[in-house]
């Protein structure tokens, strides 16, 4: 992630501090986008439906292809920040991303432990 951020900043002559990570679950990468697609991510303690987090009784659910892109000057949003871990052991935090939350409050999602795992050991 750090390398992609540095690349985008250098190519566009932007400061690293100006860049924010934008996530589009189920999105597509445009020709001139400053981003990349990650496949086979797993959402834990939630599911993705109607372009937002939703409650699920399942411990894990697959995410569609997800676009990560670096944008300049992030606007204020009503999204929730959730962690992205290397795997489902949750021992190695990679970074956090802001996603749209469905019903419920931020606190409820934190209590449920909503997170994304880059790969599943199961």
N, CA, C and O atoms as CSV, one atom per row, in Angstrom:
chain,resi,resn,atom,element,x,y,z
A,1,UNK,N,N,0.822,-1.186,0.000
A,1,UNK,CA,C,0.000,0.000,0.000
A,1,UNK,C,C,0.864,1.247,0.000
A,1,UNK,O,O,0.583,2.217,-0.704
A,2,UNK,N,N,1.908,1.208,0.792
A,2,UNK,CA,C,2.788,2.370,0.875
A,2,UNK,C,C,3.403,2.679,-0.478
A,2,UNK,O,O,3.484,3.839,-0.881
A,3,UNK,N,N,3.833,1.647,-1.175
A,3,UNK,CA,C,4.446,1.846,-2.490
A,3,UNK,C,C,3.452,2.420,-3.491
A,3,UNK,O,O,3.812,3.282,-4.292
A,4,UNK,N,N,2.199,1.952,-3.456
A,4,UNK,CA,C,1.206,2.484,-4.403
A,4,UNK,C,C,0.904,3.949,-4.094
A,4,UNK,O,O,0.708,4.757,-5.001
A,5,UNK,N,N,0.868,4.275,-2.816
A,5,UNK,CA,C,0.630,5.667,-2.412
A,5,UNK,C,C,1.774,6.559,-2.891
A,5,UNK,O,O,1.546,7.641,-3.430
A,6,UNK,N,N,2.995,6.096,-2.690
A,6,UNK,CA,C,4.158,6.872,-3.120
A,6,UNK,C,C,4.180,7.049,-4.638
A,6,UNK,O,O,4.525,8.121,-5.137
A,7,UNK,N,N,3.813,6.000,-5.367
A,7,UNK,CA,C,3.786,6.076,-6.822
A,7,UNK,C,C,2.781,7.113,-7.308
A,7,UNK,O,O,3.105,7.938,-8.162
A,8,UNK,N,N,1.576,7.078,-6.776
A,8,UNK,CA,C,0.540,8.032,-7.176
A,8,UNK,C,C,0.965,9.458,-6.842
A,8,UNK,O,O,0.784,10.368,-7.651
A,9,UNK,N,N,1.524,9.652,-5.660
A,9,UNK,CA,C,1.975,10.984,-5.259
A,9,UNK,C,C,3.069,11.493,-6.204
A,9,UNK,O,O,3.056,12.652,-6.619
A,10,UNK,N,N,4.003,10.618,-6.532
A,10,UNK,CA,C,5.108,11.022,-7.404
A,10,UNK,C,C,4.621,11.312,-8.824
A,10,UNK,O,O,5.004,12.324,-9.410
A,11,UNK,N,N,3.782,10.438,-9.382
A,11,UNK,CA,C,3.286,10.629,-10.745
A,11,UNK,C,C,2.472,11.913,-10.903
A,11,UNK,O,O,2.506,12.552,-11.956
A,12,UNK,N,N,1.742,12.285,-9.854
A,12,UNK,CA,C,0.875,13.460,-9.927
A,12,UNK,C,C,1.471,14.703,-9.272
A,12,UNK,O,O,0.858,15.771,-9.260
A,13,UNK,N,N,2.704,14.542,-8.717
A,13,UNK,CA,C,3.373,15.640,-8.020
A,13,UNK,C,C,2.504,16.165,-6.874
A,13,UNK,O,O,2.336,17.372,-6.700
A,14,UNK,N,N,1.954,15.213,-6.091
A,14,UNK,CA,C,1.145,15.528,-4.920
A,14,UNK,C,C,1.936,15.151,-3.679
A,14,UNK,O,O,2.831,14.307,-3.726
A,15,UNK,N,N,1.599,15.775,-2.595
A,15,UNK,CA,C,2.187,15.422,-1.301
A,15,UNK,C,C,1.515,14.138,-0.793
A,15,UNK,O,O,0.330,13.914,-1.041
A,16,UNK,N,N,2.271,13.308,-0.089
A,16,UNK,CA,C,1.697,12.091,0.492
A,16,UNK,C,C,0.550,12.416,1.444
A,16,UNK,O,O,-0.425,11.668,1.521
A,17,UNK,N,N,0.661,13.520,2.162
A,17,UNK,CA,C,-0.359,13.903,3.134
A,17,UNK,C,C,-1.685,14.283,2.479
A,17,UNK,O,O,-2.724,14.285,3.140
A,18,UNK,N,N,-1.655,14.602,1.189
A,18,UNK,CA,C,-2.874,14.985,0.474
A,18,UNK,C,C,-3.699,13.781,0.026
A,18,UNK,O,O,-4.854,13.934,-0.371
A,19,UNK,N,N,-3.121,12.598,0.088
A,19,UNK,CA,C,-3.777,11.416,-0.457
A,19,UNK,C,C,-4.572,10.637,0.580
A,19,UNK,O,O,-4.147,10.466,1.723
A,20,UNK,N,N,-5.724,10.177,0.152
A,20,UNK,CA,C,-6.580,9.324,0.981
A,20,UNK,C,C,-6.959,8.104,0.155
A,20,UNK,O,O,-7.076,8.174,-1.068
A,21,UNK,N,N,-7.148,6.994,0.843
A,21,UNK,CA,C,-7.513,5.749,0.168
A,21,UNK,C,C,-9.032,5.663,0.048
A,21,UNK,O,O,-9.751,5.712,1.045
A,22,UNK,N,N,-9.501,5.534,-1.179
A,22,UNK,CA,C,-10.931,5.375,-1.444
A,22,UNK,C,C,-11.179,3.935,-1.875
A,22,UNK,O,O,-10.425,3.378,-2.673
A,23,UNK,N,N,-12.234,3.342,-1.345
A,23,UNK,CA,C,-12.548,1.943,-1.628
A,23,UNK,C,C,-13.909,1.858,-2.304
A,23,UNK,O,O,-14.877,2.476,-1.859
A,24,UNK,N,N,-13.971,1.079,-3.394
A,24,UNK,CA,C,-15.237,0.829,-4.082
A,24,UNK,C,C,-15.410,-0.678,-4.194
A,24,UNK,O,O,-14.756,-1.332,-5.007
A,25,UNK,N,N,-16.296,-1.217,-3.369
A,25,UNK,CA,C,-16.560,-2.656,-3.395
A,25,UNK,C,C,-17.440,-2.954,-4.604
A,25,UNK,O,O,-18.492,-2.342,-4.785
A,26,UNK,N,N,-16.997,-3.900,-5.425
A,26,UNK,CA,C,-17.752,-4.252,-6.618
A,26,UNK,C,C,-17.593,-3.249,-7.745
A,26,UNK,O,O,-18.349,-3.289,-8.716
A,27,UNK,N,N,-16.631,-2.356,-7.635
A,27,UNK,CA,C,-16.427,-1.332,-8.659
A,27,UNK,C,C,-15.472,-1.789,-9.741
A,27,UNK,O,O,-14.939,-2.899,-9.708
A,28,UNK,N,N,-15.274,-0.909,-10.691
A,28,UNK,CA,C,-14.345,-1.179,-11.782
A,28,UNK,C,C,-13.301,-0.084,-11.824
A,28,UNK,O,O,-13.552,1.052,-11.423
A,29,UNK,N,N,-12.147,-0.435,-12.307
A,29,UNK,CA,C,-11.036,0.505,-12.398
A,29,UNK,C,C,-11.092,1.207,-13.748
A,29,UNK,O,O,-11.115,0.564,-14.797
A,30,UNK,N,N,-11.114,2.535,-13.706
A,30,UNK,CA,C,-11.102,3.313,-14.935
A,30,UNK,C,C,-9.712,3.358,-15.541
A,30,UNK,O,O,-8.724,3.034,-14.883
A,31,UNK,N,N,-9.645,3.760,-16.793
A,31,UNK,CA,C,-8.376,3.767,-17.525
A,31,UNK,C,C,-7.332,4.675,-16.880
A,31,UNK,O,O,-6.151,4.331,-16.851
A,32,UNK,N,N,-7.748,5.821,-16.365
A,32,UNK,CA,C,-6.799,6.770,-15.788
A,32,UNK,C,C,-6.883,6.831,-14.263
A,32,UNK,O,O,-6.473,7.822,-13.659
A,33,UNK,N,N,-7.406,5.791,-13.646
A,33,UNK,CA,C,-7.525,5.763,-12.196
A,33,UNK,C,C,-6.168,5.535,-11.535
A,33,UNK,O,O,-5.305,4.844,-12.075
A,34,UNK,N,N,-6.002,6.125,-10.367
A,34,UNK,CA,C,-4.806,5.913,-9.554
A,34,UNK,C,C,-5.101,4.807,-8.560
A,34,UNK,O,O,-5.069,5.029,-7.350
A,35,UNK,N,N,-5.386,3.621,-9.064
A,35,UNK,CA,C,-5.782,2.554,-8.164
A,35,UNK,C,C,-5.483,1.178,-8.692
A,35,UNK,O,O,-4.781,1.002,-9.688
A,36,UNK,N,N,-6.037,0.200,-7.995
A,36,UNK,CA,C,-5.830,-1.201,-8.341
A,36,UNK,C,C,-6.994,-2.009,-7.797
A,36,UNK,O,O,-7.715,-1.555,-6.908
A,37,UNK,N,N,-7.174,-3.205,-8.332
A,37,UNK,CA,C,-8.262,-4.092,-7.936
A,37,UNK,C,C,-7.695,-5.241,-7.115
A,37,UNK,O,O,-6.687,-5.845,-7.481
A,38,UNK,N,N,-8.358,-5.535,-6.000
A,38,UNK,CA,C,-7.982,-6.694,-5.193
A,38,UNK,C,C,-9.150,-7.665,-5.207
A,38,UNK,O,O,-10.293,-7.285,-4.953
A,39,UNK,N,N,-8.851,-8.914,-5.505
A,39,UNK,CA,C,-9.868,-9.955,-5.598
A,39,UNK,C,C,-9.816,-10.870,-4.378
A,39,UNK,O,O,-8.791,-10.969,-3.704
A,40,UNK,N,N,-10.919,-11.526,-4.110
A,40,UNK,CA,C,-11.032,-12.566,-3.086
A,40,UNK,C,C,-10.788,-12.076,-1.663
A,40,UNK,O,O,-10.219,-12.803,-0.847
A,41,UNK,N,N,-11.210,-10.857,-1.361
A,41,UNK,CA,C,-11.179,-10.390,0.017
A,41,UNK,C,C,-12.351,-11.007,0.768
A,41,UNK,O,O,-13.353,-11.386,0.161
A,42,UNK,N,N,-12.226,-11.108,2.079
A,42,UNK,CA,C,-13.283,-11.673,2.912
A,42,UNK,C,C,-13.733,-10.642,3.924
A,42,UNK,O,O,-12.914,-10.034,4.613
A,43,UNK,N,N,-15.022,-10.450,4.010
A,43,UNK,CA,C,-15.602,-9.554,5.006
A,43,UNK,C,C,-16.008,-10.385,6.206
A,43,UNK,O,O,-16.679,-11.406,6.054
A,44,UNK,N,N,-15.613,-9.964,7.388
A,44,UNK,CA,C,-15.908,-10.721,8.601
A,44,UNK,C,C,-16.902,-9.964,9.474
A,44,UNK,O,O,-16.831,-8.742,9.601
A,45,UNK,N,N,-17.828,-10.708,10.074
A,45,UNK,CA,C,-18.851,-10.176,10.979
A,45,UNK,C,C,-19.824,-9.227,10.295
A,45,UNK,O,O,-20.455,-8.399,10.953
A,46,UNK,N,N,-19.944,-9.344,8.991
A,46,UNK,CA,C,-20.867,-8.518,8.215
A,46,UNK,C,C,-20.955,-9.108,6.819
A,46,UNK,O,O,-20.240,-10.051,6.481
A,47,UNK,N,N,-21.842,-8.537,6.013
A,47,UNK,CA,C,-21.901,-8.888,4.596
A,47,UNK,C,C,-22.037,-7.598,3.797
A,47,UNK,O,O,-22.418,-6.563,4.343
A,48,UNK,N,N,-21.728,-7.658,2.513
A,48,UNK,CA,C,-21.821,-6.485,1.653
A,48,UNK,C,C,-23.056,-6.643,0.786
A,48,UNK,O,O,-23.182,-7.611,0.036
A,49,UNK,N,N,-23.964,-5.686,0.894
A,49,UNK,CA,C,-25.198,-5.729,0.122
A,49,UNK,C,C,-25.684,-4.302,-0.098
A,49,UNK,O,O,-25.575,-3.460,0.794
A,50,UNK,N,N,-26.216,-4.033,-1.273
A,50,UNK,CA,C,-26.726,-2.692,-1.590
A,50,UNK,C,C,-25.673,-1.606,-1.355
A,50,UNK,O,O,-25.987,-0.522,-0.861
A,51,UNK,N,N,-24.437,-1.905,-1.709
A,51,UNK,CA,C,-23.319,-0.955,-1.598
A,51,UNK,C,C,-23.044,-0.474,-0.180
A,51,UNK,O,O,-22.637,0.670,0.024
A,52,UNK,N,N,-23.268,-1.355,0.810
A,52,UNK,CA,C,-23.002,-0.979,2.198
A,52,UNK,C,C,-22.858,-2.216,3.066
A,52,UNK,O,O,-23.219,-3.323,2.666
A,53,UNK,N,N,-22.323,-2.006,4.265
A,53,UNK,CA,C,-22.250,-3.085,5.252
A,53,UNK,C,C,-23.654,-3.432,5.713
A,53,UNK,O,O,-24.491,-2.550,5.909
A,54,UNK,N,N,-23.904,-4.717,5.885
A,54,UNK,CA,C,-25.180,-5.151,6.439
A,54,UNK,C,C,-24.924,-6.294,7.408
A,54,UNK,O,O,-23.920,-7.001,7.314
A,55,UNK,N,N,-25.845,-6.458,8.330
A,55,UNK,CA,C,-25.718,-7.524,9.326
A,55,UNK,C,C,-25.781,-8.885,8.664
A,55,UNK,O,O,-26.452,-9.079,7.650
A,56,UNK,N,N,-25.062,-9.824,9.265
A,56,UNK,CA,C,-25.050,-11.193,8.771
A,56,UNK,C,C,-24.853,-12.131,9.952
A,56,UNK,O,O,-24.143,-11.804,10.902
A,57,UNK,N,N,-25.480,-13.289,9.889
A,57,UNK,CA,C,-25.257,-14.308,10.906
A,57,UNK,C,C,-24.027,-15.149,10.579
A,57,UNK,O,O,-23.551,-15.914,11.418
A,58,UNK,N,N,-23.522,-15.008,9.375
A,58,UNK,CA,C,-22.322,-15.723,8.956
A,58,UNK,C,C,-21.088,-15.019,9.513
A,58,UNK,O,O,-21.066,-13.794,9.631
A,59,UNK,N,N,-20.064,-15.795,9.854
A,59,UNK,CA,C,-18.828,-15.192,10.356
A,59,UNK,C,C,-18.024,-14.526,9.244
A,59,UNK,O,O,-17.344,-13.525,9.466
A,60,UNK,N,N,-18.113,-15.099,8.039
A,60,UNK,CA,C,-17.362,-14.563,6.909
A,60,UNK,C,C,-18.232,-14.558,5.666
A,60,UNK,O,O,-19.091,-15.422,5.488
A,61,UNK,N,N,-17.999,-13.576,4.808
A,61,UNK,CA,C,-18.659,-13.555,3.505
A,61,UNK,C,C,-17.684,-12.966,2.484
A,61,UNK,O,O,-16.942,-12.037,2.801
A,62,UNK,N,N,-17.682,-13.499,1.271
A,62,UNK,CA,C,-16.747,-13.005,0.260
A,62,UNK,C,C,-17.157,-11.612,-0.224
A,62,UNK,O,O,-18.342,-11.290,-0.309
A,63,UNK,N,N,-16.158,-10.806,-0.535
A,63,UNK,CA,C,-16.408,-9.494,-1.132
A,63,UNK,C,C,-16.206,-9.600,-2.636
A,63,UNK,O,O,-15.328,-10.334,-3.089
A,64,UNK,N,N,-17.005,-8.881,-3.414
A,64,UNK,CA,C,-16.726,-8.826,-4.856
A,64,UNK,C,C,-15.381,-8.121,-5.080
A,64,UNK,O,O,-14.808,-7.559,-4.146
A,65,UNK,N,N,-14.888,-8.154,-6.306
A,65,UNK,CA,C,-13.646,-7.444,-6.627
A,65,UNK,C,C,-13.748,-6.025,-6.069
A,65,UNK,O,O,-14.773,-5.359,-6.212
A,66,UNK,N,N,-12.676,-5.579,-5.436
A,66,UNK,CA,C,-12.696,-4.297,-4.738
A,66,UNK,C,C,-11.622,-3.377,-5.306
A,66,UNK,O,O,-10.461,-3.766,-5.437
A,67,UNK,N,N,-12.021,-2.154,-5.642
A,67,UNK,CA,C,-11.096,-1.171,-6.195
A,67,UNK,C,C,-10.578,-0.284,-5.068
A,67,UNK,O,O,-11.353,0.306,-4.315
A,68,UNK,N,N,-9.271,-0.201,-4.967
A,68,UNK,CA,C,-8.604,0.699,-4.041
A,68,UNK,C,C,-7.950,1.776,-4.895
A,68,UNK,O,O,-7.169,1.469,-5.795
A,69,UNK,N,N,-8.268,3.034,-4.614
A,69,UNK,CA,C,-7.672,4.113,-5.400
A,69,UNK,C,C,-7.280,5.257,-4.479
A,69,UNK,O,O,-7.965,5.564,-3.503
A,70,UNK,N,N,-6.167,5.872,-4.817
A,70,UNK,CA,C,-5.689,7.021,-4.055
A,70,UNK,C,C,-6.296,8.271,-4.641
A,70,UNK,O,O,-6.198,8.515,-5.844
A,71,UNK,N,N,-6.932,9.073,-3.782
A,71,UNK,CA,C,-7.546,10.317,-4.227
A,71,UNK,C,C,-6.941,11.477,-3.447
A,71,UNK,O,O,-6.365,11.296,-2.374
A,72,UNK,N,N,-7.083,12.642,-3.998
A,72,UNK,CA,C,-6.544,13.847,-3.376
A,72,UNK,C,C,-7.657,14.598,-2.659
A,72,UNK,O,O,-8.780,14.688,-3.154
A,73,UNK,N,N,-7.335,15.132,-1.494
A,73,UNK,CA,C,-8.283,15.952,-0.726
A,73,UNK,C,C,-9.581,15.223,-0.449
A,73,UNK,O,O,-10.614,15.510,-1.054
A,74,UNK,N,N,-9.520,14.305,0.444
A,74,UNK,CA,C,-10.696,13.528,0.852
A,74,UNK,C,C,-11.750,14.435,1.468
A,74,UNK,O,O,-11.457,15.240,2.353
A,75,UNK,N,N,-12.968,14.294,0.992
A,75,UNK,CA,C,-14.082,15.066,1.552
A,75,UNK,C,C,-14.622,14.357,2.786
A,75,UNK,O,O,-14.466,13.145,2.935
A,76,UNK,N,N,-15.250,15.111,3.655
A,76,UNK,CA,C,-15.874,14.514,4.835
A,76,UNK,C,C,-16.950,13.536,4.391
A,76,UNK,O,O,-17.647,13.772,3.404
A,77,UNK,N,N,-17.081,12.441,5.121
A,77,UNK,CA,C,-18.060,11.436,4.726
A,77,UNK,C,C,-18.739,10.835,5.940
A,77,UNK,O,O,-18.324,11.048,7.079
A,78,UNK,N,N,-19.789,10.082,5.673
A,78,UNK,CA,C,-20.527,9.410,6.746
A,78,UNK,C,C,-20.189,7.921,6.755
A,78,UNK,O,O,-21.023,7.083,7.099
A,79,UNK,N,N,-18.966,7.611,6.377
A,79,UNK,CA,C,-18.538,6.221,6.312
A,79,UNK,C,C,-17.888,5.792,7.616
A,79,UNK,O,O,-17.523,6.619,8.451
A,80,UNK,N,N,-17.753,4.485,7.771
A,80,UNK,CA,C,-17.114,3.917,8.955
A,80,UNK,C,C,-15.758,3.342,8.550
A,80,UNK,O,O,-15.609,2.771,7.469
A,81,UNK,N,N,-14.794,3.498,9.416
A,81,UNK,CA,C,-13.459,2.968,9.162
A,81,UNK,C,C,-13.369,1.558,9.741
A,81,UNK,O,O,-13.614,1.347,10.929
A,82,UNK,N,N,-13.015,0.600,8.890
A,82,UNK,CA,C,-12.847,-0.768,9.369
A,82,UNK,C,C,-11.437,-1.256,9.011
A,82,UNK,O,O,-10.864,-0.837,8.006
A,83,UNK,N,N,-10.896,-2.135,9.836
A,83,UNK,CA,C,-9.533,-2.614,9.609
A,83,UNK,C,C,-9.456,-3.659,8.495
A,83,UNK,O,O,-10.403,-4.406,8.248
A,84,UNK,N,N,-8.307,-3.685,7.836
A,84,UNK,CA,C,-7.991,-4.726,6.857
A,84,UNK,C,C,-6.794,-5.483,7.414
A,84,UNK,O,O,-5.718,-4.919,7.613
A,85,UNK,N,N,-7.006,-6.779,7.663
A,85,UNK,CA,C,-5.956,-7.628,8.227
A,85,UNK,C,C,-5.357,-8.518,7.150
A,85,UNK,O,O,-5.993,-8.783,6.130
A,86,UNK,N,N,-4.143,-8.974,7.375
A,86,UNK,CA,C,-3.475,-9.876,6.442
A,86,UNK,C,C,-4.280,-11.151,6.247
A,86,UNK,O,O,-4.474,-11.605,5.119
A,87,UNK,N,N,-4.753,-11.735,7.364
A,87,UNK,CA,C,-5.569,-12.947,7.270
A,87,UNK,C,C,-6.574,-12.967,8.414
A,87,UNK,O,O,-6.654,-12.021,9.198
A,88,UNK,N,N,-7.334,-14.045,8.502
A,88,UNK,CA,C,-8.412,-14.079,9.487
A,88,UNK,C,C,-7.946,-14.363,10.921
A,88,UNK,O,O,-8.782,-14.485,11.816
A,89,UNK,N,N,-6.656,-14.469,11.157
A,89,UNK,CA,C,-6.179,-14.554,12.544
A,89,UNK,C,C,-6.170,-13.166,13.187
A,89,UNK,O,O,-6.143,-13.043,14.411
A,90,UNK,N,N,-6.192,-12.138,12.364
A,90,UNK,CA,C,-6.218,-10.735,12.796
A,90,UNK,C,C,-4.970,-10.338,13.589
A,90,UNK,O,O,-5.029,-9.438,14.427
A,91,UNK,N,N,-3.866,-10.990,13.332
A,91,UNK,CA,C,-2.625,-10.664,14.033
A,91,UNK,C,C,-1.869,-9.522,13.360
A,91,UNK,O,O,-1.126,-8.806,14.031
A,92,UNK,N,N,-2.039,-9.336,12.065
A,92,UNK,CA,C,-1.289,-8.321,11.321
A,92,UNK,C,C,-2.255,-7.346,10.644
A,92,UNK,O,O,-2.909,-7.675,9.654
A,93,UNK,N,N,-2.324,-6.139,11.209
A,93,UNK,CA,C,-3.148,-5.082,10.624
A,93,UNK,C,C,-2.402,-4.470,9.452
A,93,UNK,O,O,-1.262,-4.029,9.603
A,94,UNK,N,N,-3.033,-4.437,8.282
A,94,UNK,CA,C,-2.406,-3.841,7.108
A,94,UNK,C,C,-2.702,-2.349,7.014
A,94,UNK,O,O,-1.792,-1.535,6.862
A,95,UNK,N,N,-3.983,-1.998,7.105
A,95,UNK,CA,C,-4.435,-0.612,7.027
A,95,UNK,C,C,-5.926,-0.595,7.335
A,95,UNK,O,O,-6.512,-1.652,7.569
A,96,UNK,N,N,-6.540,0.551,7.340
A,96,UNK,CA,C,-7.985,0.668,7.531
A,96,UNK,C,C,-8.591,1.344,6.315
A,96,UNK,O,O,-7.926,2.119,5.627
A,97,UNK,N,N,-9.853,1.048,6.054
A,97,UNK,CA,C,-10.563,1.652,4.930
A,97,UNK,C,C,-11.908,2.187,5.399
A,97,UNK,O,O,-12.483,1.694,6.369
A,98,UNK,N,N,-12.395,3.191,4.705
A,98,UNK,CA,C,-13.712,3.751,4.991
A,98,UNK,C,C,-14.720,3.140,4.035
A,98,UNK,O,O,-14.536,3.175,2.818
A,99,UNK,N,N,-15.787,2.580,4.592
A,99,UNK,CA,C,-16.858,1.983,3.785
A,99,UNK,C,C,-18.204,2.497,4.268
A,99,UNK,O,O,-18.337,2.955,5.402
A,100,UNK,N,N,-19.190,2.417,3.402
A,100,UNK,CA,C,-20.542,2.832,3.762
A,100,UNK,C,C,-21.139,1.826,4.733
A,100,UNK,O,O,-21.054,0.617,4.521
A,101,UNK,N,N,-21.735,2.331,5.788
A,101,UNK,CA,C,-22.355,1.442,6.757
A,101,UNK,C,C,-23.859,1.415,6.523
A,101,UNK,O,O,-24.467,2.418,6.149
A,102,UNK,N,N,-24.437,0.260,6.748
A,102,UNK,CA,C,-25.879,0.127,6.631
A,102,UNK,C,C,-26.542,0.565,7.916
A,102,UNK,O,O,-26.102,1.510,8.570
A,103,UNK,N,N,-27.600,-0.128,8.268
A,103,UNK,CA,C,-28.314,0.216,9.501
A,103,UNK,C,C,-27.414,0.025,10.710
A,103,UNK,O,O,-26.484,-0.781,10.685
A,104,UNK,N,N,-27.693,0.760,11.749
A,104,UNK,CA,C,-26.884,0.651,12.956
A,104,UNK,C,C,-25.923,1.811,13.080
A,104,UNK,O,O,-25.792,2.637,12.177
A,105,UNK,N,N,-25.256,1.857,14.211
A,105,UNK,CA,C,-24.324,2.943,14.478
A,105,UNK,C,C,-22.888,2.464,14.320
A,105,UNK,O,O,-22.625,1.264,14.229
A,106,UNK,N,N,-21.973,3.411,14.290
A,106,UNK,CA,C,-20.548,3.069,14.232
A,106,UNK,C,C,-20.188,2.123,15.370
A,106,UNK,O,O,-19.478,1.139,15.165
A,107,UNK,N,N,-20.671,2.415,16.550
A,107,UNK,CA,C,-20.333,1.615,17.727
A,107,UNK,C,C,-20.769,0.160,17.551
A,107,UNK,O,O,-20.053,-0.756,17.955
A,108,UNK,N,N,-21.931,-0.053,16.956
A,108,UNK,CA,C,-22.417,-1.414,16.749
A,108,UNK,C,C,-21.477,-2.201,15.835
A,108,UNK,O,O,-21.211,-3.377,16.082
A,109,UNK,N,N,-20.974,-1.555,14.782
A,109,UNK,CA,C,-20.063,-2.237,13.856
A,109,UNK,C,C,-18.742,-2.552,14.552
A,109,UNK,O,O,-18.158,-3.612,14.329
A,110,UNK,N,N,-18.274,-1.641,15.387
A,110,UNK,CA,C,-17.032,-1.893,16.124
A,110,UNK,C,C,-17.227,-3.040,17.113
A,110,UNK,O,O,-16.346,-3.886,17.264
A,111,UNK,N,N,-18.383,-3.070,17.789
A,111,UNK,CA,C,-18.657,-4.148,18.740
A,111,UNK,C,C,-18.750,-5.502,18.035
A,111,UNK,O,O,-18.324,-6.518,18.583
A,112,UNK,N,N,-19.303,-5.516,16.830
A,112,UNK,CA,C,-19.405,-6.761,16.062
A,112,UNK,C,C,-18.044,-7.216,15.549
A,112,UNK,O,O,-17.860,-8.391,15.230
A,113,UNK,N,N,-17.097,-6.297,15.471
A,113,UNK,CA,C,-15.765,-6.648,14.991
A,113,UNK,C,C,-15.691,-6.731,13.469
A,113,UNK,O,O,-14.924,-7.530,12.932
A,114,UNK,N,N,-16.477,-5.919,12.771
A,114,UNK,CA,C,-16.448,-5.925,11.313
A,114,UNK,C,C,-15.032,-5.607,10.824
A,114,UNK,O,O,-14.408,-4.645,11.271
A,115,UNK,N,N,-14.546,-6.426,9.908
A,115,UNK,CA,C,-13.197,-6.271,9.373
A,115,UNK,C,C,-13.093,-6.961,8.022
A,115,UNK,O,O,-13.974,-7.726,7.627
A,116,UNK,N,N,-12.012,-6.680,7.327
A,116,UNK,CA,C,-11.729,-7.332,6.045
A,116,UNK,C,C,-10.438,-8.127,6.209
A,116,UNK,O,O,-9.470,-7.645,6.796
A,117,UNK,N,N,-10.436,-9.337,5.687
A,117,UNK,CA,C,-9.228,-10.166,5.685
A,117,UNK,C,C,-8.736,-10.300,4.245
A,117,UNK,O,O,-9.511,-10.606,3.339
A,118,UNK,N,N,-7.445,-10.066,4.049
A,118,UNK,CA,C,-6.871,-10.145,2.709
A,118,UNK,C,C,-6.886,-11.577,2.176
A,118,UNK,O,O,-7.017,-11.799,0.972
A,119,UNK,N,N,-6.750,-12.545,3.083
A,119,UNK,CA,C,-6.925,-13.936,2.680
A,119,UNK,C,C,-7.379,-14.741,3.874
A,119,UNK,O,O,-7.143,-14.372,5.025
A,120,UNK,N,N,-8.028,-15.834,3.583
A,120,UNK,CA,C,-8.579,-16.679,4.638
A,120,UNK,C,C,-7.729,-17.935,4.775
A,120,UNK,O,O,-7.363,-18.557,3.778
A,121,UNK,N,N,-7.419,-18.301,6.003
A,121,UNK,CA,C,-6.631,-19.503,6.247
A,121,UNK,C,C,-7.485,-20.759,6.189
A,121,UNK,O,O,-6.947,-21.866,6.168
A,122,UNK,N,N,-8.802,-20.612,6.162
A,122,UNK,CA,C,-9.709,-21.775,6.130
A,122,UNK,C,C,-9.941,-22.244,4.716
A,122,UNK,O,O,-10.674,-23.209,4.499
